[in-house]
Amino acid sequence: MSDSGTESVFYRTFDRHNHAEGLKAHSTHYCPGCGHGLIHKYLAEAVDELGLQDRTVAVSPVGCAVFMYYYLDVGNTQAAHGRAPAVAIGHKTANPDSIVISYQGDGDLASIGLAEIMQAAQLGLPISVVFVNNAIYGMTGGQMAPTTLLGQRTTTSPEGRVKEMGEPLKMAETIAQLDGPVYVERVALYDAKQRKRTAKAIKKAIQLQAEGKGFSMVEVLSECPTHLKMDPAEAETWVRDVMTQVFPLGVLKDTEPEPWYAPEPPSFDPRHVARSIGGSVTAEERFMDEPALPDALDSQDLALKFAGAGGDGAQTIAAMTCKAAINEGFDSTYIPSYGPESRGGTSYADIHVATSEVLDPASPRPHVLIAFNPQSLEKFAPNVRPGGIVLYDETVIEMMPSVEPTVRMLGVHFTRIAAELGETRIKNMVALGALQAATGLFPEKSLFNVLRKALKDPTLLALNEKAFAKGQQAVRARG
């Protein structure tokens, strides 16, 4: 492969270091002697030689290669720890013509993600897995990994791994026994001959996917001089003389099947999706002439956060807000996060409402915060953007955290008002009414439309609507 080809898959400069300036713009974050840099090179060569750059999606792991997206100029997705195969399956089924590479370390694949890799391999969809086995948790401090050898010292096995800690897990052999995979090979990096074999194996795994033939995995024995406490040459010798005795090199499965995977691209037409999930294709009634957000907060993309303890109803009104936004023609996302709320912690939801497209569904810096308990106010209010609004339950919250000077703090007695109506559980509807009055985000009819579809009981509906109105009144009375 030509140098120009390699450069087309690698970024010319790496933004991770020093804003892509100077020598650091051309260096990775890996330790001297680490195998990840070589493996990245072989991936880039294979993608370039096969002409697949514009179709390739690399799924990065949690581990030493967590920043791979800084280096390879392909589609990149960051997966939660161990979940790369599940994300890879999502990419492959959503876009069957894509070339999906799941890149994982031993802790990521063989421990946290063991269930995911087993199920993905048995499913057999054409994806390519590159499994980097350096026999240790590298990024997090050198703990014992599933592949750590017997007798090997780590920070969590300082006297060496013993049989009571379990035998090293042989992933290539395990995956090769399944019916789904078509190609499994274990390779290494300790000399020029093995590096050529590694490059060839990685290219074959990707080519098999491009031909629609099935699931492939290449396990690469890689050096970690830092946690082995060796120099690079000593680490290569250790892999050659010690590690390969436990993890023998070679092809473990190679079936060379006929191409079989050529599905039609899935349809994302709303009517088709609605039929598939049993939903409705009937447009909801709209109560706004045109979808428009409050200019005083953000006219393009409004971020909200709803937070409280379990039972406060924050998740319910967050979901209602998202539904109302979609009904009115906005793009909207709802991301719930359930903390240890049963122990008095915080459960929260991030909502975005955008006039065109939500580009990031998280709300670390919301324009609006609705807080039901002291912990939520203390945790999230300092992050509200300048000019934003904080609505909090004045019944249970007394201490005010430090916030941006231009943030408007509105205390409303969510709980007291709900209790006066005879049901404290409807305090979330008091909060929703307060939100509507404070922001004018949607007409009240938009929110009532969602509420009426959720509550069929006329008595409950009337009570919730009354709570909503009381919340509105409480904000308007403050002027």
C-alpha positions in Angstrom: 0.0 0.0 0.0 1.3 3.5 -0.8 2.0 6.0 1.9 -0.7 8.3 0.4 -3.2 5.5 1.0 -2.3 5.1 4.6 -2.6 8.9 5.1 -6.0 8.9 3.6 -7.3 6.6 6.4 -5.2 8.1 9.2 -5.9 11.8 9.9 -3.0 13.9 8.9 -2.8 15.4 12.4 -4.3 14.2 15.7 -6.3 16.8 17.5 -6.0 15.0 20.9 -2.6 16.5 21.7 -1.7 20.2 21.9 -4.6 21.2 19.5 -2.9 19.3 16.6 0.2 21.5 16.7 3.8 20.6 16.8 5.2 17.0 17.2 2.3 15.9 19.4 0.0 16.4 16.4 1.6 13.4 14.9 1.8 11.1 17.9 -0.7 8.8 19.6 -1.4 8.6 23.3 -0.1 5.0 23.5 2.9 4.1 25.6 6.2 3.2 23.9 6.1 -0.4 22.7 2.3 -0.7 23.0 0.7 -2.9 20.2 -2.3 -0.7 19.6 -0.4 1.6 17.2 0.6 -1.3 14.9 -2.9 -2.7 14.9 -4.3 0.7 14.0 -1.8 0.7 11.1 -3.0 -2.7 9.8 -6.6 -1.7 10.1 -5.9 1.5 8.1 -4.0 -0.5 5.4 -6.7 -3.1 5.1 -9.5 -0.5 4.8 -7.5 1.4 2.2 -6.4 -1.6 0.1 -10.0 -2.9 0.0 -11.3 0.6 -0.9 -13.8 0.6 2.0 -13.0 3.9 3.8 -16.3 5.6 3.0 -18.3 2.6 4.1 -16.3 1.8 7.3 -17.6 2.3 10.9 -15.2 1.7 13.7 -16.7 1.0 17.1 -14.2 2.1 19.8 -14.1 0.5 23.2 -13.6 1.6 26.8 -9.9 0.8 27.3 -6.6 2.0 26.0 -8.0 2.4 22.5 -10.8 4.6 23.7 -9.5 7.5 21.6 -9.1 5.6 18.3 -11.5 8.0 16.7 -8.8 10.7 16.9 -6.7 8.6 14.5 -8.8 6.8 11.9 -10.7 8.9 9.4 -13.7 6.6 9.1 -17.1 6.6 10.7 -16.6 6.2 14.4 -18.9 5.3 17.3 -18.0 5.2 21.0 -19.6 2.3 22.8 -20.3 1.7 26.5 -17.9 -0.7 28.2 -18.2 -4.1 26.6 -21.2 -3.2 24.4 -19.3 -2.7 21.2 -20.7 -5.9 19.5 -24.2 -4.8 20.3 -23.5 -1.3 18.8 -21.9 -3.0 15.8 -25.0 -5.1 15.2 -27.1 -1.9 15.3 -24.9 -0.3 12.6 -24.9 -3.4 10.4 -28.6 -3.9 10.5 -29.4 -0.2 10.0 -27.0 0.0 7.1 -26.2 -3.4 5.7 -23.7 -2.0 3.2 -21.5 -0.6 6.0 -18.2 -2.3 7.0 -18.4 -2.4 10.8 -15.3 -3.1 12.9 -15.6 -3.7 16.6 -12.2 -3.0 18.3 -12.0 -4.3 21.8 -9.5 -5.1 24.6 -9.5 -8.2 26.8 -11.3 -6.5 29.8 -13.8 -5.0 27.4 -14.5 -8.1 25.4 -13.8 -11.0 27.7 -15.1 -9.6 30.9 -17.6 -6.8 30.9 -18.8 -7.6 27.3 -18.6 -11.4 27.4 -22.4 -11.8 26.9 -22.4 -9.3 24.0 -19.5 -11.0 22.1 -20.9 -14.5 22.5 -24.4 -13.5 21.3 -23.0 -11.4 18.4 -20.7 -14.2 17.3 -23.5 -16.8 17.4 -25.8 -14.5 15.5 -23.2 -14.5 12.8 -23.9 -11.2 11.0 -20.9 -10.1 8.9 -19.0 -7.8 11.3 -15.3 -7.9 12.0 -14.0 -8.0 15.6 -10.4 -7.1 16.4 -9.7 -8.4 19.9 -6.5 -7.0 21.5 -5.2 -9.3 24.2 -2.4 -7.9 26.4 -3.3 -10.0 29.4 -4.1 -7.1 31.7 -6.3 -4.1 32.2 -4.1 -1.4 30.7 -6.0 1.8 30.9 -7.4 1.5 34.5 -4.2 0.7 36.3 -2.9 -2.8 35.6 -5.6 -5.0 37.2 -6.0 -8.7 36.6 -7.9 -9.4 33.4 -9.8 -12.5 32.2 -6.7 -13.3 30.1 -4.1 -12.7 32.8 -1.7 -15.8 33.0 -1.4 -18.0 36.0 1.5 -16.6 38.1 1.3 -13.2 36.4 1.5 -10.3 38.9 -1.0 -7.4 38.6 -2.2 -4.7 40.9 -5.1 -7.0 42.0 -3.0 -10.2 42.1 0.3 -8.8 43.5 1.5 -12.3 44.3 0.5 -13.7 40.9 -2.7 -15.2 39.6 -3.5 -18.5 41.2 -6.0 -21.2 40.3 -8.5 -20.0 42.8 -8.8 -16.8 40.7 -9.7 -18.9 37.6 -7.8 -20.0 34.6 -7.1 -17.5 31.7 -10.0 -17.3 29.4 -9.2 -18.4 25.8 -11.6 -16.3 23.8 -10.5 -17.4 20.3 -11.1 -21.0 21.1 -14.4 -20.2 22.7 -15.7 -18.2 19.8 -14.4 -20.7 17.2 -16.7 -23.4 18.8 -19.8 -21.4 18.0 -21.8 -22.0 14.8 -22.1 -18.3 13.8 -18.5 -17.3 13.1 -16.8 -18.1 9.8 -13.3 -17.1 10.6 -11.3 -16.9 13.9 -7.5 -16.5 14.1 -5.0 -15.7 16.9 -2.0 -13.7 15.8 0.8 -11.7 17.5 3.1 -8.7 17.0 6.5 -9.8 18.5 8.5 -10.0 15.3 8.2 -9.0 11.6 6.9 -12.4 10.5 4.0 -12.3 13.0 3.2 -8.7 12.2 2.8 -9.7 8.5 0.4 -12.5 9.6 -1.5 -10.0 11.8 -1.9 -7.6 8.9 -3.1 -10.4 6.6 -5.6 -11.7 9.2 -7.1 -8.3 9.8 -7.5 -7.7 6.1 -9.1 -11.2 5.7 -11.6 -10.5 8.5 -12.7 -7.3 6.8 -12.8 -8.8 3.3 -15.1 -11.6 4.5 -17.4 -8.9 5.8 -17.3 -7.0 2.5 -18.2 -10.1 0.7 -21.2 -10.7 3.0 -19.8 -14.1 4.3 -20.2 -13.8 8.0 -18.7 -13.0 11.5 -14.9 -12.9 11.9 -12.7 -12.3 14.9 -8.9 -11.8 15.0 -7.3 -12.0 18.5 -4.0 -10.1 18.6 -1.5 -10.9 21.4 -0.2 -7.5 22.2 2.6 -6.1 24.4 1.9 -3.8 27.4 5.4 -2.9 28.5 4.1 -0.4 31.1 2.2 -2.9 33.2 4.5 -5.8 32.5 7.3 -3.5 33.8 9.5 -4.4 30.9 11.1 -2.5 28.0 9.5 -3.0 24.6 12.0 -5.7 23.5 11.6 -7.6 26.8 7.8 -7.4 26.4 8.0 -8.9 22.9 10.1 -11.7 24.2 7.6 -12.4 27.0 4.7 -12.6 24.5 6.7 -14.9 22.3 8.0 -17.3 25.0 5.4 -17.1 27.7 2.0 -15.8 26.4 1.9 -18.0 23.3 2.3 -21.1 25.5 -1.2 -20.3 27.0 -2.6 -18.7 23.8 -1.3 -20.7 20.8 -1.2 -18.8 17.5 -3.0 -20.0 14.4 -6.3 -20.3 12.6 -9.0 -21.8 14.8 -11.8 -21.6 12.3 -12.0 -20.9 8.6 -15.1 -22.2 6.8 -14.9 -20.1 3.6 -18.7 -20.0 3.2 -20.7 -18.6 0.3 -21.9 -15.0 0.5 -25.3 -14.9 2.2 -25.8 -11.5 3.8 -27.5 -9.1 1.3 -30.6 -7.8 2.9 -32.5 -4.8 1.6 -31.7 -1.6 3.6 -34.3 -1.1 6.3 -37.1 1.5 5.8 -37.2 4.4 8.1 -40.4 5.8 6.7 -42.5 6.8 9.7 -45.5 4.9 8.4 -43.5 1.7 8.0 -42.0 2.0 11.5 -45.4 2.8 13.0 -46.9 -0.3 11.4 -44.0 -2.4 12.7 -44.4 -1.4 16.3 -48.2 -1.3 16.2 -48.2 2.5 16.4 -50.4 5.1 14.7 -49.6 7.0 11.5 -52.3 9.6 12.2 -50.9 13.1 12.8 -51.4 14.5 16.2 -53.4 17.7 16.6 -51.1 20.8 16.8 -51.8 23.9 18.8 -48.9 26.1 17.5 -49.0 27.9 14.2 -45.3 27.1 13.7 -42.8 25.3 15.9 -40.9 28.0 17.7 -38.9 28.1 20.9 -38.6 30.9 23.5 -36.0 33.4 22.1 -35.1 34.4 25.7 -33.8 30.9 26.3 -32.7 29.4 22.9 -34.5 29.7 19.6 -32.9 26.6 18.1 -32.3 23.9 20.7 -33.6 24.0 24.2 -32.1 21.7 26.9 -34.1 20.8 30.0 -33.4 18.7 33.0 -36.0 17.2 35.3 -34.7 15.8 38.5 -36.0 14.4 41.8 -36.2 11.3 44.1 -38.0 8.2 43.1 -41.8 8.8 43.1 -41.5 12.6 42.5 -42.7 12.1 39.0 -39.8 13.8 37.2 -39.6 11.1 34.6 -43.3 11.3 33.8 -43.5 15.0 33.1 -40.2 14.8 31.2 -41.7 12.1 28.9 -44.8 14.3 28.5 -42.7 17.3 27.5 -40.9 15.3 24.9 -44.2 13.9 23.5 -45.8 17.3 23.3 -42.7 18.7 21.5 -42.9 15.9 18.9 -46.6 16.4 18.5 -46.0 20.1 17.7 -43.4 19.3 15.0 -40.2 19.7 16.9 -37.4 17.2 17.0 -37.1 16.0 20.6 -35.2 13.5 22.7 -35.8 12.0 26.2 -32.9 10.4 28.1 -33.8 9.0 31.5 -31.2 8.3 34.2 -32.3 6.3 37.2 -29.9 6.8 40.1 -30.1 5.1 43.5 -33.4 7.0 44.1 -34.7 4.4 46.5 -31.8 5.4 48.8 -32.5 9.1 48.5 -30.4 9.8 45.4 -31.4 11.6 42.2 -33.3 10.3 39.2 -33.2 12.7 36.3 -34.1 13.0 32.7 -32.5 15.1 29.9 -34.8 16.6 27.3 -33.9 18.5 24.2 -36.4 20.3 22.0 -35.0 21.5 18.6 -36.5 23.3 15.7 -34.5 21.3 13.2 -32.5 18.4 14.7 -31.2 17.4 18.2 -27.5 16.9 17.8 -26.7 15.9 21.4 -29.4 14.5 23.6 -27.6 15.1 26.9 -28.3 18.2 29.0 -25.2 18.8 31.1 -25.8 22.5 30.8 -29.6 22.9 30.7 -31.4 26.1 30.0 -34.2 25.0 32.4 -34.0 22.8 35.5 -37.0 21.4 37.4 -35.8 20.1 40.8 -38.0 18.2 43.3 -35.6 17.6 46.1 -32.5 19.3 47.7 -30.0 16.8 46.2 -31.2 17.5 42.7 -31.0 21.3 43.1 -27.6 21.2 44.7 -26.3 18.8 42.0 -27.7 20.5 38.9 -28.5 24.1 39.5 -24.8 25.3 39.3 -24.7 24.0 35.7 -27.8 25.9 34.5 -26.8 28.2 31.6 -26.7 32.0 32.1 -30.1 33.4 31.5 -31.7 30.1 32.4 -34.5 29.2 34.7 -34.6 26.9 37.8 -38.0 25.8 39.1 -37.7 24.1 42.5 -40.0 22.7 45.2 -40.1 25.4 47.8 -41.9 23.1 50.2 -38.9 20.8 50.8 -35.9 23.0 49.6 -34.6 25.8 51.7 -30.8 26.0 51.0 -29.9 27.7 47.6 -26.7 26.6 45.8 -24.5 29.0 44.0 -25.7 29.7 40.4 -24.9 32.0 37.5 -26.1 35.5 38.5 -28.5 35.8 35.5 -30.2 32.5 36.3 -33.8 33.0 37.5 -34.6 31.0 40.6 -38.4 30.3 41.0 -39.5 28.5 44.1 -43.0 27.0 43.9 -44.7 24.9 46.6 -45.1 21.8 44.4 -45.8 19.4 47.3 -47.9 21.8 49.4 -50.1 22.7 46.5 -50.6 19.0 45.6 -51.4 18.2 49.3 -54.0 21.0 49.4 -55.6 19.3 46.4 -55.7 16.0 48.3 -52.9 14.1 46.5 -49.2 14.7 46.9 -48.4 12.5 43.9 -49.7 15.2 41.5 -46.9 17.6 42.5 -45.3 16.8 39.2 -48.3 18.3 37.4 -47.9 21.4 39.6 -44.3 21.6 38.3 -45.4 21.1 34.7 -47.9 23.9 35.0 -45.2 26.1 36.5 -42.8 25.2 33.7 -45.4 26.2 31.1 -46.1 29.6 32.8 -42.4 30.3 33.3 -41.2 29.5 29.8 -44.2 29.5 27.5 -42.6 26.5 25.8 -45.8 25.0 24.5 -49.5 26.1 24.7 -51.2 24.4 27.7 -53.4 22.6 25.2 -50.4 20.7 23.9 -49.6 19.3 27.3 -53.2 18.6 28.1 -53.5 16.7 24.8 -50.7 14.3 26.0 -52.2 14.1 29.5 -55.6 13.2 28.2 -54.2 10.3 26.2 -52.3 9.0 29.3 -55.2 9.3 31.7 -58.6 7.8 30.7 -60.2 8.3 34.1 -62.1 11.6 34.0 -61.7 12.2 37.8 -57.9 11.7 37.7 -57.7 13.9 34.6 -59.6 16.7 36.2 -57.4 16.5 39.3 -54.2 16.6 37.2 -55.5 19.5 35.2 -56.3 21.4 38.3 -52.8 20.8 39.7 -51.4 22.1 36.4 -53.4 25.3 36.6 -52.3 25.8 40.2 -48.7 25.6 39.1 -49.3 28.2 36.4 -51.0 30.5 38.9 -48.1 30.2 41.4 -45.6 31.4 38.8 -47.8 34.2 37.4 -48.4 35.5 40.9 -44.7 36.1 41.3 -44.8 38.4 38.3 
